[in-house]
Amino acid sequence: MFAALNAAQTDGIRYAWCLLPDGEAFVALVQVDDGVENPLPGLPEFRELQEGIEGSFAEPPNSWPLTVIGSYRLL
């Protein structure tokens, strides 16, 4: 995913994966600038990633919109 985003030189998006302390669970963070359409669903690599991890969840993934109330060079 990161190589695909880098190759596409996609502007207006920030994307990160974080490993939780249990060493198994991940959190994906995505920020898309106002007025920019999320480019992830249009990337073949994103669709491949979604298909590849689909059966590996202990529980269904959750998605929540977040409101950034403060950030220093992160979001």
C-alpha positions as CSV (number, residue, x, y, z in Angstrom):
1,M,0.0,0.0,0.0
2,F,2.7,2.5,1.0
3,A,4.7,1.8,-2.2
4,A,1.5,2.2,-4.3
5,L,0.6,5.5,-2.6
6,N,4.2,6.7,-3.1
7,A,4.2,5.7,-6.7
8,A,0.9,7.4,-7.4
9,Q,2.2,10.6,-5.6
10,T,-1.3,11.0,-4.3
11,D,-1.9,14.4,-2.7
12,G,-4.4,15.2,0.0
13,I,-4.1,12.0,1.9
14,R,-2.2,10.7,4.9
15,Y,-2.1,7.0,5.6
16,A,-0.6,4.9,8.4
17,W,-0.8,1.5,10.0
18,C,0.0,1.1,13.7
19,L,0.6,-2.2,15.5
20,L,-1.1,-2.4,18.9
21,P,0.8,-3.7,22.0
22,D,-0.7,-7.2,21.6
23,G,1.4,-7.7,18.5
24,E,-1.5,-8.9,16.5
25,A,-4.0,-6.1,16.1
26,F,-3.6,-3.1,13.8
27,V,-5.1,0.3,13.5
28,A,-5.1,2.0,10.1
29,L,-5.3,5.8,10.1
30,V,-6.5,7.7,7.1
31,Q,-6.8,11.4,6.7
32,V,-8.2,12.8,3.5
33,D,-8.2,16.6,3.0
34,D,-11.5,18.4,2.6
35,G,-12.6,18.5,-1.0
36,V,-10.4,15.5,-1.9
37,E,-12.0,12.2,-2.8
38,N,-10.5,9.2,-1.0
39,P,-8.1,7.6,-3.5
40,L,-7.7,4.3,-1.7
41,P,-10.6,2.4,-3.1
42,G,-9.3,3.2,-6.6
43,L,-6.0,1.6,-6.1
44,P,-5.7,-2.1,-7.1
45,E,-3.2,-2.6,-4.2
46,F,-5.9,-1.5,-1.7
47,R,-8.4,-3.9,-3.1
48,E,-5.8,-6.7,-3.0
49,L,-5.0,-5.8,0.6
50,Q,-8.7,-5.9,1.6
51,E,-9.2,-9.3,-0.1
52,G,-6.0,-10.7,1.4
53,I,-6.8,-9.8,5.0
54,E,-10.5,-10.5,4.9
55,G,-10.4,-13.9,6.5
56,S,-7.8,-13.0,9.2
57,F,-10.0,-11.0,11.6
58,A,-10.8,-12.3,15.0
59,E,-13.8,-9.9,14.9
60,P,-15.2,-7.7,12.2
61,P,-13.2,-4.5,11.5
62,N,-14.7,-1.2,12.6
63,S,-14.5,2.1,11.0
64,W,-15.0,5.4,12.8
65,P,-14.7,8.9,11.5
66,L,-12.5,11.0,13.8
67,T,-12.4,14.7,14.3
68,V,-8.8,15.9,14.8
69,I,-8.8,18.4,17.6
70,G,-5.0,18.9,17.7
71,S,-2.0,17.5,15.9
72,Y,1.7,18.3,15.6
73,R,2.8,17.2,12.1
74,L,0.8,14.0,12.2
75,L,-2.7,14.7,10.8
